[in-house]
Amino acid sequence: MRKTLAYATLFSTALLGSGAFAQSAVAADEPVPMKQDQAQPAKGADANSQLPSGINFVTMQEKAQWRTPKLIGVDVYGADNKKIGKIDDILMGHDGKAQAVVIGVGGFLGIGKKDVGVPFSAIEWKTEPRKVPATDLPPTNPVAPNTTGQTAGPPPMKETDPAATEAMQGYPDRAILNATEAQLKGAPDFHYAPNPVTASETLPAGGGETKKTTP
């Protein structure tokens, strides 16, 4: 009797152990839920996959490019090297090319000034080279060896590339037009495009055709 009870207890314990082992095996096969911070992509992930296709992004200003807003206010000189006006505006075409330049001529503090328009191709742009120390060259009058009381001469100078200067500051030094101030003052005035809804036309509140308010 005692042997039978001992065998039964041993058998039951074995069954319980095998069931616990089976549950552990099933739990090990199930996927472990991912934490919220693990589900998000890490910082510094490849952002190119999120960029729109077909766009060539520009990341650097080229040496031959100006900054259009910087052109406003550039002095205009005539062929006689006398100042005749200032750049007031640049007109661009739908193709992105500059087509015309509006020059403000005469006046004082904007009073009495007139606008004259000329083709962009009629303007010559000029930038003077800058002189800077040439640090990569030896001084013009170096100190002689084993001497005292002598100082080195001024460092040699070199001229900067005008195109590089223009790119850095965003605009050329001056604009040159083959005309005089008197000729520009006698030129026809420039007019901007008018508002399509003129002051002589009003639209009824309830819609309908546009009616003339003046004869």
C-alpha positions in Angstrom: 0.0 0.0 0.0 2.7 2.4 0.9 4.6 1.5 -2.3 1.5 2.2 -4.4 1.1 5.6 -2.7 4.7 6.5 -3.2 4.5 5.6 -7.0 1.4 7.7 -7.3 3.0 10.7 -5.7 6.1 10.3 -7.9 4.0 10.0 -11.0 1.9 13.1 -10.2 5.1 15.1 -9.5 6.5 14.1 -12.9 3.3 15.2 -14.6 3.3 18.6 -12.9 6.9 19.1 -13.9 6.3 18.3 -17.5 3.3 20.7 -17.7 5.4 23.5 -16.3 8.2 22.7 -18.8 5.6 22.8 -21.7 4.3 26.2 -20.6 7.8 27.6 -20.4 8.6 26.3 -23.9 5.4 27.8 -25.3 6.2 31.2 -23.6 9.7 31.1 -25.1 8.3 30.7 -28.6 5.9 33.7 -28.3 7.3 37.1 -29.5 8.4 39.5 -26.8 6.5 42.8 -27.0 8.7 45.7 -28.0 8.9 48.8 -25.9 7.6 52.1 -27.3 11.1 53.6 -27.3 12.5 50.6 -29.1 9.8 50.7 -31.9 10.8 54.2 -33.1 13.8 54.6 -35.5 17.0 55.7 -33.9 18.3 59.2 -34.3 20.5 59.7 -37.3 18.6 57.3 -39.4 18.8 57.7 -43.2 16.7 60.7 -44.0 17.2 60.3 -47.8 14.3 57.8 -47.9 12.0 60.6 -46.8 13.1 63.2 -49.4 11.0 63.8 -52.5 12.3 62.3 -55.7 13.1 64.3 -58.8 14.5 67.3 -56.9 18.1 68.3 -57.2 18.7 70.1 -53.9 21.2 73.0 -54.0 23.5 73.0 -51.0 26.1 75.6 -51.8 26.3 79.1 -53.5 28.5 79.0 -56.6 31.2 81.6 -57.3 29.3 82.9 -60.3 26.0 83.4 -58.4 24.8 86.6 -56.7 22.0 87.1 -54.2 19.2 89.0 -55.9 18.0 91.0 -52.9 21.6 92.2 -52.4 21.6 93.8 -55.9 19.0 96.3 -54.8 20.8 99.5 -53.9 23.9 98.9 -55.9 25.2 102.2 -57.4 24.9 102.7 -61.1 27.7 104.6 -62.9 27.8 106.1 -66.3 30.4 105.7 -69.0 32.1 108.8 -67.6 32.5 107.1 -64.2 30.0 109.4 -62.5 27.2 108.0 -60.4 23.8 108.3 -62.2 21.4 106.3 -60.0 20.8 103.1 -58.0 19.3 99.7 -58.7 15.7 99.8 -57.5 14.5 96.5 -58.7 15.2 93.4 -60.8 12.6 91.8 -63.0 12.7 88.1 -63.5 11.1 85.9 -66.1 9.2 82.7 -65.4 12.3 80.9 -66.6 14.2 82.3 -63.7 16.4 84.6 -65.8 16.9 88.3 -65.0 15.3 90.3 -67.8 15.3 94.0 -66.8 16.8 96.4 -64.3 14.8 99.3 -62.8 17.1 102.2 -62.0 16.2 105.1 -59.6 17.4 108.4 -61.1 17.7 111.8 -59.3 15.7 112.9 -56.4 16.6 113.3 -52.7 15.5 110.8 -50.1 13.1 109.3 -52.6 11.5 112.7 -53.4 11.6 113.7 -57.1 13.1 110.3 -58.1 12.1 108.7 -61.4 12.3 105.0 -62.4 13.9 104.0 -65.7 13.9 100.5 -66.9 16.7 99.0 -69.1 17.5 95.4 -70.2 19.6 93.4 -67.8 22.0 92.8 -70.6 22.7 96.5 -70.9 24.3 96.6 -67.5 27.9 95.8 -66.9 28.8 94.6 -63.4 32.2 95.3 -61.9 34.0 94.4 -58.7 37.4 95.7 -57.8 39.9 93.1 -56.5 40.9 93.5 -52.9 44.5 93.5 -51.7 45.3 91.2 -48.8 48.5 90.0 -47.2 50.0 87.0 -49.0 50.7 84.9 -46.0 51.9 82.0 -48.2 54.8 84.1 -49.5 58.0 85.2 -47.7 58.3 88.9 -46.6 59.8 91.3 -49.1 62.6 92.4 -46.7 63.3 89.5 -44.4 65.6 89.9 -41.3 69.2 89.1 -42.1 70.7 86.3 -39.9 72.8 87.3 -36.9 71.6 90.9 -37.0 69.8 92.9 -34.3 67.6 95.9 -34.4 66.1 95.1 -37.8 62.5 94.3 -38.4 61.0 92.5 -41.3 59.4 94.5 -44.1 55.7 94.6 -44.8 54.3 91.2 -46.0 53.8 90.9 -49.7 50.3 91.7 -50.9 48.1 89.8 -53.4 44.8 90.6 -55.1 41.7 88.5 -54.4 39.6 87.0 -57.1 36.7 89.5 -57.8 34.3 86.7 -58.5 35.0 85.2 -55.1 34.5 88.6 -53.5 31.1 89.0 -55.2 30.0 85.6 -54.1 31.0 86.3 -50.5 29.3 89.7 -50.3 26.4 88.6 -52.6 26.6 91.5 -55.1 29.1 93.3 -57.3 30.6 96.6 -56.3 28.9 98.7 -59.0 26.8 98.6 -62.1 27.9 100.4 -65.3 25.5 101.7 -67.9 26.6 103.5 -71.1 24.5 106.6 -70.4 24.6 109.8 -68.6 22.3 111.1 -65.8 20.8 113.7 -68.1 20.0 110.9 -70.6 18.3 108.8 -68.0 16.3 111.8 -66.7 15.1 112.3 -70.3 14.2 108.6 -70.8 10.6 107.4 -70.6 9.4 106.5 -67.1 9.1 102.9 -66.1 5.7 101.6 -64.9 4.8 98.4 -63.1 2.0 96.2 -64.2 -1.4 97.7 -63.3 -3.9 96.1 -61.0 -6.3 94.1 -63.1 -9.2 95.4 -61.0 -9.0 99.1 -61.6 -10.5 101.9 -59.6 -13.1 102.5 -62.3 -14.7 99.1 -62.0 -16.6 97.5 -59.1 -18.1 94.1 -58.7 -21.7 93.9 -57.4 -22.1 92.3 -54.0 -24.4 89.6 -55.4 -22.1 88.8 -58.3 -22.9 89.3 -61.9 -21.2 91.3 -64.6 -18.7 94.0 -63.8 -20.2 97.5 -64.1 -18.4 100.8 -64.9 -18.8 103.4 -62.3 -17.4 106.1 -64.5 -18.3 106.9 -68.1 
